[in-house]
Amino acid sequence: MQIDITARQGSTDNAAGLIIREQENSSLYTFQISPVGEYAFRRFDKPDDGGDGEWTNLIDWTYSSVVNADLDATNRLRVVAVGPLFELYLNGQLIDRVTDTTYTDGAMGFGVSTFDEGDTVMEFDNFQFSLP
């Protein structure tokens, strides 16, 4: 799946990205970028009893010159997920791979994370999904 993301306004400490294999209890994977030029691949594990969930950075926030940094810059994110392997692409370039067996299927989508400040505006375009 892939999507184009443009940060339009707000703090550069915020992030946006793809949601992969979301479970009924809101557990999921996410591939995110930030307007400061970083990306991460994270897993959110929420207990079935409705308690607080926990984030695990499978790839911690990492600077990449492939990210078009700053406001009004557009980036194309793409994830190829086959079995436990996730291949992460940014602007047409393979930038990382990660393996995790926690979630094998689920819903997909996209979203925004506001870490310190709200009032962020991100634009999403050209969302595509295909089977490998």
N, C-alpha and C positions, 0 to 999 in steps of 0.2 A: 504494500500500500504506500501511497505517497501523497504529499500535500505541499502547497506553497504557503509560506507564512511570512507576513510583513508586520513588524512592530511599528505601530503608528504613533502611540503616545504612552507616557507613563515612565516609571522607574526602569532603568536598565538592569535592575536586580531581579526582574520578573522573567518568566520563561513561558514557552509555548511548544506544543509538539503533538505527536501521535500517541494514541492510547491503543494498546495491543492486548488482546486476550483478557478483556475485563470479565470478571466473574460476577455472579448474582449478588455476592456480598460486597462488591466494589473493590476487591483485590484486582491488581492489574500490573502490566508493564507499561512504561512510557519512555519514549525517545524524545528528549527535549533539547531546545537550543535557547540561548539567552542573547539579548542584544549586545552583550560585551564580548561575544565571540567564543562562547563555550558551549559544549554539548554534554549530555549525560544520558545514560540508560539506567533506569531505576525500576525497582519492583516494590509495589505496595501490598502488604499482607494485612488483611483485616480479619480478625477472628469472627467465626460464625455467631458468637454470642452478642455481637454488636458493640463490643468494646473498641477502644482506640486501636488504630492500626499502626504499623511500623514500616518506614521506608528503608530499603536496602539499596545502596548504590552499587549496581553490578558494574557500571563504569562511572566513576566519580566525575564531577564537573571537570572537564578537560578543555584547555584552550586549543583552538584549531584555526589556522589561517584560512581554511576553506569556508568558515562561517563569514557571511557578509554581515559585519558588525554595525551596530548603531540603529537609530530609529530610521524608518522609511526604507530599510534594506530588506530585500526579499530573499528567502532561502527555501530551497526545495529539499524536504526531508523524505527519505524513502527507507522502508524496512522490508527486508525479505526474511520471513519467518518460516522455516521448514523444520518441523520437529523441535528439538531443543536449541537449534542454531538460529541466531538472529544476526543478519548482516545489515549494517547501518551505512546508509549513503547520505551524503550531503552535497547538494549542488552537482549531482552526477558522479561524485567520487566516492568509492568505498573508503570509509574512514575508520571502521572498527568492526569487530566480530565479538559476540559473546554467546556462551552456552548456558542455559538454565532449564531445568526440567520441572520447575514448580507448577506452571500452568501450561496445559497442552492445547487448549482451545478457549474460545470466549468471544466476546463482542469487541468491536473496534470503534475508534472515533478520534476526536482531537479535542484539545483543551488548552487552557491558560492556567499558570500557577502564579499567584502573587505572594511573594515571600515576606516582604517587609511593608510595602505600600500597595494600596489598591489603585483604582482609577487607571488601569492599564487598558489600552486598546490594541488588539492584535487582529489582523485581517487574514482570513483563511480563504484559499482559492485552489481550484483544480484538484480536489480530492479524488483519488483513484484507488480502486481495489481490484486485484486480479489474483487468480490462483496460480501457484507455481507450476 
